[in-house]
Every structure is written in structure tokens, then in C-alpha cells.
């Protein structure tokens, strides 16, 4: 079961990175909703907030400034809770 969890977690991270590579002004909001939904699945899988944040922050630091980096910062905000309270995913902290 642990192996399946790790595979799902890895696949969902890949999916978010795929969304990131296709971000445009026209799909920014829709892709943001998709990214948020994936983060909720990651949370529901039981992946700790700190682990998710560290993986995402490392990737964020590798991005060049621009729309994609802004979008990925939104994903980090959902992870760490720097968003509207109703959008906060990891409410344990």
C-alpha cells in the first residue's frame, strides 16, 4: 500500500508540473483550480505538508520569473496556508 501511495504522489506532482509548463493568461485560473484539486488529493493521501512544501519549493526555486513562477507560487500558498482560509488545504497548522 505504501508503494501505491508513493506512486500516486509522484504522479500528481508530475501532473502539476505539466500544468505549469502550459500556463497562459487564458488558462491561469482553470489550471489553478486543477492544481488545487491535485493538492487536495495529495493531502488526502496523507503526504505531510512539510514534505509537499519542500518538494514544491525546490522546484519553485528552479523557475524563471514570469507567469509560470507566479502560478507555482499560488500552489505554494495553498500548501502553506498563505491564502483565503477556505482554500487552506493543510489545516492542521
C-alpha positions in Angstrom: 0.0 0.0 0.0 2.9 2.4 0.8 4.3 1.9 -2.7 1.0 2.8 -4.3 0.8 5.9 -2.2 4.3 7.0 -3.3 3.4 6.3 -7.0 0.2 8.4 -6.8 2.1 11.2 -5.0 4.8 11.2 -7.7 2.2 11.1 -10.5 0.3 14.0 -9.1 3.5 16.1 -8.7 4.2 15.3 -12.4 0.7 16.4 -13.3 1.1 19.8 -11.6 4.4 20.3 -13.3 2.7 19.5 -16.6 0.1 22.1 -15.9 2.9 24.6 -15.0 4.5 24.1 -18.4 1.3 25.0 -20.2 0.2 28.1 -18.2 -1.1 31.0 -20.2 -3.1 34.1 -19.1 -6.1 32.5 -20.7 -5.9 29.2 -18.7 -4.3 30.5 -15.5 -7.5 30.4 -13.4 -8.7 27.0 -14.7 -5.3 25.4 -14.3 -5.1 26.9 -10.8 -8.3 25.1 -9.9 -6.9 21.9 -11.4 -3.7 22.3 -9.4 -5.6 23.0 -6.3 -7.7 19.8 -6.8 -4.5 17.8 -7.2 -3.1 19.3 -4.0 -6.2 18.2 -2.1 -5.7 14.7 -3.4 -2.1 14.8 -2.2 -3.3 16.0 1.2 -6.0 13.3 1.3 -3.3 10.7 0.6 -1.7 11.7 3.8 1.5 13.3 2.5 2.8 15.6 5.2 2.6 19.4 4.5 6.3 19.9 5.1 7.3 17.2 2.6 5.0 18.6 -0.1 6.2 22.2 0.6 9.8 21.2 0.4 9.4 19.4 -2.9 7.4 22.2 -4.4 9.7 25.0 -3.1 12.7 23.3 -4.5 11.1 23.3 -8.0 9.8 26.8 -7.5 13.4 28.0 -7.0 14.4 26.5 -10.3 11.8 28.5 -12.2 12.5 31.8 -14.1 10.4 34.8 -13.1 7.2 35.1 -15.0 3.7 33.7 -15.3 4.6 30.1 -14.6 6.5 31.0 -11.5 3.6 33.2 -10.3 1.2 30.3 -10.8 3.5 27.9 -8.9 3.7 30.4 -6.1 -0.1 30.2 -5.9 0.3 26.4 -5.4 2.8 27.0 -2.6 0.4 29.4 -1.0 -2.3 26.7 -0.9 0.2 24.3 0.7 1.5 26.6 3.4 -1.8 28.4 4.0 -1.0 31.9 2.7 -4.4 32.0 1.0 -8.0 32.6 1.9 -8.8 30.4 4.9 -11.4 28.4 2.9 -8.7 27.4 0.4 -6.2 26.3 3.0 -5.6 22.6 2.5 -3.4 21.5 5.4 -5.5 22.9 8.2 -3.5 21.1 10.9 -1.2 24.0 11.4 
